[in-house]
Amino acid sequence: MKHILLLLIASLFSVFMHAQMDCNVRGVVTDCTDKEPLIGVVIMAESAFPSGVLTDVDGKFELKIPVDAKAIVVKYIGYKEQRIFIDKKQPCNIQLDLCLDPYDIDPMPWPPFIPPVIVEGFRNKRPIESTPASIGLIKRNLLESTDQTSLLNAVNTIPGVLMDQRGYGGSHRISIRGSAQRAPFAVRNVKMYLDGIPLTSPDGQTPLEMIDAFDLERLEVIKGPAGSVWGSGNGGALLLTSRRARPNESTYTTGVQVGSYDLYRTTNSLSLGLEKGGLRVSHVYQDNKGYRVQESNHKNQFSLLGDYHFNERNSFLFYTTYFNGNWGLPGGINASAADTLPTQANNYSWLNNANVWRERLMLGASHTHRFGTSNALRVTTAAYYYSTDKLNPYGTSAGNNGYKDEGADGAGGRMDWTYSKKLNNWQTKLNWGGEFQMEQYNITESSLLNGQPDAFKYLYDVNYTTGMAFASTDAAWKDILFINAGASLNNTTQKVNGYTGGSFLYDTTATWKSELLPRIALSARLYRKLYAYASLSFGNSNPTVFEMVDYENNFYNLSLKPEHGLNREVGLKYMSVSTDFFAEVNYYYFTLTDAIVSYQDTTVPSGFMPGDERFRYTNSGNTTQRGVEWNITKTFRIKSAKHSLRLWHSGSAFNYTFDDYVIDDAQLSGKKLAGVPLFNTSSGAAFTFRNKVNIQLIHFWMDKTPLNNDNTAWSNAYHLLNARASFDTPLGKAIVMNVYAGMNNITGTAYTSFFNLNAAITPNPKTTGRYFNPAPPINYYGGLSLTWKIGEDIIGKRKG
């Protein structure tokens, strides 16, 4: 008994002495590519008495290290684990300033240390569960789990977001909470940024076709008005992050993909990694004849991106891309034609070779400077230039046709200041700056004859200038309370010069008054990792040049006004780190005044045939848009066998109606907004076996959708099921091969993914409305890619 007591006393004394000899180590952890702090990095001490901490919102940490510790271990999901050995002579004299390489990835995460998912959001870079907003996030692994021909299948997994597509790589639309109800084609009412460089033109149009999945690392979607930081646009914002070269590693990647309807796609990239940056150049070629007649798509794209960190205070990024593409316009067909022969084109479109040829050049650069040694204050300055040309013989009837010749040159920039400060238990961040854009746009239209320009209709030169000043603050009290508030002041001026075939001259300047767009949001932790949030945000959206050109009389419609929105939103988010589980549900109530809505005339002018579509736009009054969104994700992992299974389900419920809307003496108040389904969901399962075999299933369900403003025509509900399998294997130690195959629409569902909304003006729109652009039935694709680490031979030895 005495020996046991002495042993116990000795053990207690050892523990006491051990505790007395502990010391603290401080440091900061950043990302090697952009030098941004990493939040939630696991810092652990290897000892008989192990301890660990997580980095804070500034990437900083303070760790108590026992004197018997052998090493400090740094772990972060998606990054390579690091071990820093401790000097036994001076165990407490350590200052860690670590830089983790996001491309040097561990094969599997390490439960239970799964750090938070960080989103950019409203310039606050916060874990997704505590961010007081609903933000969709798509990472590289999901982009690589689809057929890569477009972003459609990946984007449509985000609740509240619908992407439409006509053929492989053809016309695209993105609707964020119904924002596309004013867009018969293209992307409007949404802002888009690539690595902080503005891509959306001053008149509100977004060049989505120049974004290829091969060149993206991740994509964030801000849903609802984002004007407090990102400017005009009731739909929200797309924040894109491009792929970059890995530090100190050079690789060459080549790939080929083939599929149904003569799909042929090649991708090539060369990445040259430097110690403090890198350079990546890529080329994408894609071609297919299309499922329908007159639906072929073709594109060539070259991109170049480089980044370099001169020192701890200065970093530089530049980006350029050249896009050359063309795609056919088969035109909408009615329900009867879609049922009997879905591959057919509108006869008028086919005879006149309706198509789009588009060429784009984009150049952008940004510089970040950090002041002082603490990096508390930094400024990022971005500038860009772009040029575009477009030829567009279009038409589906004698009343809706023309030959457009368009071009634009634009330039602009953005300056973004950020100041971070910790005050007792408050972590604060101030963000302020401005954005300026200018564009010279010109459009000439003639009538169409045998696919060529005929009689002159009009010519317009439009000079746009837009300016925005913004300021926001983000404050966090411990891990309990989070506040985000901000506002922007937006101004747009357009000067219009031109004339019409009737010799009507235009020389007008229109200035939309300055718009103040505030936002305030609050998030609070209720229990463990359960957060509740509420937000109030204002937005606006100016009419585009396509909406202001009145195609009935070829005049420029200066009476069209910007629309204004107010969004109220509440939600719950839950994140379980130990079980890798995330759930979110939210409710929003969005009111839109002076809503810009497309419609068809009910009159048939002399010389026009019944069924001739003639789009016009008007400020319809008000709309009320209510919605519920949900998202659930769960991942099961077996680290020893390197297996994982990820399950997810997301969905949306929409109740969008017109308020006090009368058009052509028709009362449409209370009617559903065209193009917005009642419900939609996406579900999926992704299985990884030994980090080599990946199998993914994605199921989409789309409820019925109103196709016109008076709700006399609806689409049918439908299900889609897609599958993809891939296999990774090394060829020696320097080359890795990936082989994959997939199927889209496995069940052969007959559906349309790109509706021509409000396409009917005849008394019987159910049989004559040309709403439908049928999508392919079951279709297949497959391919392979090779990645070679330059500087190593095929058996993995470093040359030289």
C-alpha positions, 0 to 999 in steps of 0.5 A, spaced: 500 500 500 505 504 501 508 503 494 502 504 491 501 511 495 508 513 493 507 511 486 501 515 486 504 521 489 510 521 484 505 521 478 501 527 481 508 531 482 510 529 475 503 532 472 504 538 476 511 539 474 509 538 467 504 543 467 509 548 470 513 547 464 508 548 459 509 554 454 505 558 449 507 558 442 503 563 437 503 563 430 499 565 424 497 560 418 495 562 411 494 560 404 500 559 399 496 561 393 493 568 396 496 569 403 489 569 406 488 567 413 485 560 414 480 559 419 479 553 423 486 550 422 488 544 427 494 545 431 496 540 435 502 538 440 505 531 440 506 529 447 504 524 453 499 530 454 496 532 447 493 538 446 490 542 440 487 549 438 484 552 432 486 558 428 481 564 429 478 568 423 485 572 422 488 565 422 492 566 428 493 561 434 496 560 441 498 553 443 500 551 450 506 546 449 508 541 454 516 540 454 515 533 452 512 535 446 516 532 440 513 536 434 507 540 432 502 537 427 498 542 423 492 539 419 486 542 415 481 539 410 484 539 403 491 541 405 497 536 406 498 535 413 505 538 416 509 536 422 514 541 425 519 538 430 521 542 436 528 544 438 529 540 445 534 546 447 529 551 446 522 548 446 518 555 448 522 559 443 518 558 437 514 563 432 510 559 427 508 563 421 505 557 416 503 557 409 499 551 407 499 549 399 491 547 397 494 543 392 498 538 396 492 534 398 492 529 403 488 523 400 482 523 406 480 528 411 482 526 419 475 525 423 474 528 428 478 534 426 474 537 420 475 545 420 469 549 417 467 551 410 469 558 409 465 562 404 467 569 401 460 572 402 459 579 403 467 580 404 467 577 411 470 570 409 466 566 415 465 559 416 458 558 412 454 556 418 455 562 422 455 567 416 448 571 416 446 569 409 444 563 404 450 562 400 451 556 395 458 553 394 460 549 389 467 546 390 472 542 385 470 535 386 463 537 384 465 540 378 469 534 376 463 529 378 459 532 372 460 531 364 464 538 364 461 541 358 457 546 362 456 548 369 449 546 369 449 539 373 453 542 378 449 549 379 443 546 379 444 542 386 444 549 390 437 550 392 434 556 389 438 556 383 436 554 376 440 554 370 437 553 363 441 550 357 439 549 350 444 544 347 451 542 349 454 549 350 449 553 347 444 558 350 445 559 358 440 562 363 441 562 371 435 564 375 437 565 382 430 565 386 426 567 380 431 572 377 431 570 370 423 571 369 425 578 365 431 574 361 428 570 355 436 568 354 443 570 357 444 572 364 441 578 367 440 581 374 446 577 377 453 580 378 459 576 377 466 576 379 472 572 377 478 572 383 475 579 385 475 582 378 468 584 375 466 581 369 458 583 369 458 589 364 455 596 366 448 594 363 447 588 367 449 582 362 454 577 365 458 573 360 457 566 363 459 562 356 466 564 357 466 560 364 469 553 363 469 548 369 476 546 367 478 553 369 474 553 376 477 551 383 470 553 386 464 557 385 460 561 390 452 563 389 450 569 393 442 569 393 438 575 393 440 582 393 447 583 394 448 591 393 451 592 400 458 590 397 457 587 390 452 593 387 446 592 383 442 586 381 436 583 385 438 576 383 445 576 387 452 575 385 457 569 382 463 569 386 468 565 381 475 562 383 480 560 378 485 554 378 492 556 379 499 553 379 501 549 385 507 552 388 514 549 387 510 544 382 510 544 374 505 539 371 502 538 364 494 536 364 491 533 357 484 530 356 479 528 351 472 527 352 467 524 347 459 523 347 452 522 344 451 527 338 458 527 336 460 531 342 468 532 342 472 536 347 479 536 349 482 540 355 490 542 356 493 546 361 500 547 363 502 549 370 508 552 372 509 553 379 514 557 383 516 558 390 512 565 390 507 564 385 505 560 378 503 561 371 497 556 368 495 557 361 489 552 358 486 551 352 479 548 351 476 546 345 468 543 344 464 541 339 458 537 338 452 537 332 446 537 338 440 533 339 436 537 335 436 540 328 440 547 328 443 546 335 450 545 333 455 548 338 462 550 338 467 553 342 475 555 342 478 558 349 485 560 351 486 562 358 492 565 362 492 566 369 498 568 373 500 570 381 506 572 384 507 574 392 513 579 391 513 579 399 509 578 405 506 585 403 505 585 396 502 580 391 499 580 384 494 576 379 493 577 372 488 574 368 486 573 360 482 569 356 480 569 349 473 566 347 471 564 340 464 560 339 458 559 335 451 556 337 445 554 333 438 557 335 433 551 333 427 556 336 422 554 340 416 549 338 409 547 341 407 542 345 405 538 339 411 538 335 415 536 342 411 530 343 411 528 336 418 530 333 422 533 339 429 533 334 426 538 329 427 546 329 422 551 328 422 551 320 423 559 320 430 558 324 432 552 320 431 556 313 435 562 315 440 559 319 439 562 326 445 562 330 450 566 334 457 567 333 461 571 339 468 573 340 470 575 347 477 578 349 478 579 357 484 582 360 484 583 368 489 584 374 489 585 381 494 587 386 494 587 394 498 591 399 498 589 406 500 595 411 505 593 417 507 587 420 500 585 423 496 585 416 490 588 419 490 593 413 490 591 406 487 594 400 486 590 393 486 594 387 483 590 380 482 593 373 480 590 367 479 591 359 474 587 355 472 587 348 466 583 344 463 582 337 457 578 336 453 576 329 446 574 330 441 572 325 435 570 329 428 569 328 422 564 329 417 567 324 416 573 319 414 577 325 420 575 330 427 576 326 433 580 324 440 580 323 444 583 329 451 586 329 453 588 336 460 590 339 462 593 345 469 595 349 469 596 356 474 598 362 473 598 369 476 597 376 475 596 383 478 598 390 477 594 396 480 596 403 479 591 409 481 593 416 481 587 421 481 589 429 480 585 435 477 588 441 477 584 447 472 579 445 470 582 439 473 581 432 471 586 427 472 587 420 471 594 416 471 593 408 470 599 404 471 601 397 468 603 390 467 600 383 467 604 376 465 601 369 464 604 362 462 601 356 461 603 349 456 599 346 453 599 339 448 595 335 445 595 328 439 591 326 437 589 319 431 585 317 433 577 315 433 574 308 435 567 307 440 568 313 443 575 311 442 582 313 436 585 308 433 592 310 436 597 315 432 597 321 436 601 326 443 603 329 444 605 336 451 607 340 450 607 347 455 609 352 455 607 359 458 609 365 457 606 372 459 608 379 459 604 386 461 606 393 460 601 398 462 600 406 460 594 410 462 592 417 463 585 420 463 584 427 463 577 431 463 576 439 466 570 441 463 564 437 456 567 439 454 573 435 455 575 428 453 582 425 454 584 418 451 591 416 453 595 410 450 599 404 452 602 397 451 608 393 450 606 385 449 611 379 448 609 372 448 614 366 447 612 359 448 616 353 444 614 346 445 616 339 442 613 333 437 613 328 432 608 325 430 606 318 424 611 319 430 617 320 428 618 327 434 620 330 436 619 338 441 623 342 439 622 349 442 622 355 439 618 361 441 618 368 438 613 373 438 617 380 443 614 385 441 608 389 442 607 396 442 599 397 443 598 405 443 591 408 443 588 415 444 581 418 445 578 424 447 571 426 447 568 433 449 561 436 443 558 439 446 551 441 453 548 440 453 549 432 446 551 431 445 558 428 439 562 427 440 568 422 436 574 420 437 579 414 434 585 411 437 587 404 435 592 398 437 591 391 435 594 384 436 592 377 437 597 371 434 595 364 439 592 359 439 595 352 436 589 349 430 590 354 430 598 352 430 597 344 422 596 342 422 591 337 415 593 335 417 600 332 425 600 333 425 605 338 429 606 344 424 605 350 427 611 355 420 610 359 423 603 362 425 604 369 430 600 374 426 595 378 427 595 386 427 589 391 427 588 398 428 582 401 427 579 408 430 572 410 430 568 416 434 561 417 437 556 421 444 552 420 447 546 423 454 544 423 456 537 426 464 537 426 465 530 429 460 527 424 461 531 418 453 533 418 451 540 415 443 542 415 440 549 413 433 551 412 431 558 410 425 562 409 425 569 405 420 574 403 422 578 397 418 584 394 419 587 387 417 594 385 417 596 378 418 589 376 421 589 369 417 583 365 417 581 358 410 580 355 407 579 348 402 583 344 395 580 343 394 584 337 397 582 330 399 587 325 398 587 318 402 583 314 404 578 321 401 571 321 398 569 328 403 566 332 408 571 330 412 572 337 414 580 338 417 581 345 416 587 349 418 589 356 414 593 361 415 595 368 409 591 371 408 594 378 409 589 384 411 582 385 411 578 391 416 572 392 416 567 397 420 561 398 423 556 402 430 553 401 433 547 405 440 543 404 442 537 408 449 533 407 452 528 411 459 524 409 461 517 412 468 516 412 472 510 414 479 513 414 483 506 414 480 503 408 480 510 405 473 510 403 467 515 404 460 516 402 457 523 401 449 523 401 445 530 400 438 533 399 436 540 397 430 543 395 426 549 394 419 551 394 416 557 390 410 562 391 411 568 386 405 572 384 404 578 381 401 584 385 396 589 381 398 587 374 394 589 368 397 588 361 393 589 354 387 590 359 388 583 362 388 582 369 394 578 371 394 580 379 395 574 383 398 570 377 404 566 378 410 568 375 412 565 368 419 560 369 418 559 376 416 552 378 412 550 384 418 546 387 424 543 385 429 538 389 436 535 387 439 529 391 445 525 390 450 520 393 457 520 392 462 514 393 469 513 394 473 507 394 480 507 396 481 514 393 481 511 386 474 509 384 469 514 385 461 513 383 456 519 383 448 519 382 445 525 382 437 526 381 433 532 380 426 533 380 422 539 377 415 541 379 410 544 373 412 551 371 408 556 369 410 558 361 406 565 361 404 571 365 397 569 365 398 562 367 394 558 361 400 554 359 404 550 364 410 545 363 409 538 366 413 535 372 419 531 371 425 527 374 432 526 371 437 521 373 445 522 372 450 517 373 458 518 373 464 513 375 471 514 374 478 511 376 484 514 378 491 510 377 498 512 377 502 510 371 509 510 374 510 515 379 510 521 375 503 520 371 496 519 373 491 517 369 483 518 370 478 514 366 471 516 367 464 515 363 457 517 365 450 517 363 445 523 363 437 522 363 438 515 365 430 514 365 429 517 358 425 523 360 422 527 355 423 534 358 425 542 356 431 545 360 430 552 356 423 554 356 421 560 351 417 564 356 411 568 354 412 565 347 404 565 345 399 571 343 394 566 339 387 564 342 390 557 344 397 558 347 396 550 349 397 548 342 400 553 338 405 556 344 412 555 342 415 554 349 419 548 348 426 547 346 426 539 348 432 536 351 436 530 349 433 523 352 439 518 355 445 520 353 452 518 354 459 520 355 466 518 357 474 520 357 480 520 360 485 525 362 493 524 364 497 529 369 504 529 368 509 532 373 514 535 369 521 534 372 520 527 374 521 521 369 516 515 369 519 512 375 518 518 379 526 520 379 527 527 379 531 529 372 538 532 373 
